[in-house]
Amino acid sequence: GFFKNISIIASIPDGEDLCQYLYDNYTEKSSIRIVGISNAITVSMGAPAAGGGFLIFYRLQTDNYGLVVCFSYAQAIHIKRLNNGWSDWKDIS
């Protein structure tokens, strides 16, 4: 079923960016993933805000394009886009 694609990320390797790490390790071309992030994933690791939440991660069929929407436990919604490089997080709440 659909929900087998849910992962929970409690840590990422040192020096990794959250979105790039997910893109490289948790997504396939033309896929949508739901990923929970713990409050251990900090802003310095690429999270849009402290405190955790969950992401909807879409990876397009072509290389180097994706879209991430983060619903944070701080009651904010953020979006980030990959298009030949990652954009900054934008608060859309």
C-alpha distance (Angstrom), angle and dihedral (degrees) to the residues before:
residue distance angle dihedral
G1 . . .
F2 3.76 . .
F3 3.80 96.5 .
K4 3.79 95.3 62.2
N5 3.81 85.0 81.2
I6 3.82 93.3 69.5
S7 3.80 115.4 110.9
I8 3.79 130.7 179.8
I9 3.81 116.9 -141.4
A10 3.80 113.4 -156.6
S11 3.81 96.9 164.0
I12 3.78 142.1 2.6
P13 3.82 129.1 -155.2
D14 3.81 117.0 -82.9
G15 3.79 113.2 -85.6
E16 3.80 94.4 17.7
D17 3.80 123.9 126.5
L18 3.80 113.3 -130.4
C19 3.82 97.4 -128.9
Q20 3.79 95.5 43.2
Y21 3.80 90.4 47.2
L22 3.80 91.1 52.3
Y23 3.81 91.5 44.8
D24 3.81 91.5 52.3
N25 3.80 99.0 39.9
Y26 3.81 111.4 23.2
T27 3.79 108.0 34.9
E28 3.76 137.6 65.9
K29 3.80 127.6 -162.2
S30 3.81 112.8 -72.5
S31 3.79 93.5 13.0
I32 3.78 138.4 131.6
R33 3.81 119.0 -153.2
I34 3.77 132.3 -175.0
V35 3.79 110.9 -145.9
G36 3.79 127.8 -177.3
I37 3.80 116.4 -148.6
S38 3.77 122.2 -157.4
N39 3.77 124.3 -136.7
A40 3.83 86.7 -104.7
I41 3.84 88.0 76.4
T42 3.79 101.9 87.1
V43 3.78 135.0 -164.7
S44 3.83 89.0 -102.8
M45 3.82 87.2 59.8
G46 3.78 91.7 53.7
A47 3.81 103.3 -89.4
P48 3.82 113.8 140.2
A49 3.81 92.3 -131.2
A50 3.77 140.0 -1.3
G51 3.78 121.8 -94.9
G52 3.80 105.0 54.8
G53 3.77 132.2 -105.6
F54 3.77 135.6 161.4
L55 3.79 135.8 -71.4
I56 3.75 134.3 -146.4
F57 3.78 104.7 -151.2
Y58 3.82 121.5 -166.3
R59 3.79 121.4 -171.1
L60 3.79 117.1 -169.3
Q61 3.82 124.2 -139.1
T62 3.81 91.4 -106.2
D63 3.79 121.5 73.3
N64 3.78 121.0 -99.8
Y65 3.77 98.9 22.2
G66 3.78 126.8 105.6
L67 3.77 143.9 132.2
V68 3.81 129.6 -140.2
V69 3.79 126.4 -166.8
C70 3.80 116.6 -169.3
F71 3.78 123.1 -160.1
S72 3.79 103.2 -165.0
Y73 3.77 126.6 -156.9
A74 3.81 84.8 -125.2
Q75 3.83 86.1 73.5
A76 3.78 96.3 -107.6
I77 3.79 132.1 121.0
H78 3.80 120.1 -143.2
I79 3.79 132.5 -177.2
K80 3.80 131.9 -158.8
R81 3.80 129.8 -178.3
L82 3.78 133.7 -154.1
N83 3.78 112.5 -150.2
N84 3.82 109.2 146.4
G85 3.82 87.9 -34.7
W86 3.78 135.0 7.7
S87 3.79 120.1 -79.6
D88 3.79 120.9 -140.2
W89 3.81 118.3 -91.8
K90 3.80 112.4 -89.0
D91 3.80 121.3 -156.7
I92 3.82 108.0 -131.4
S93 3.81 99.1 169.6
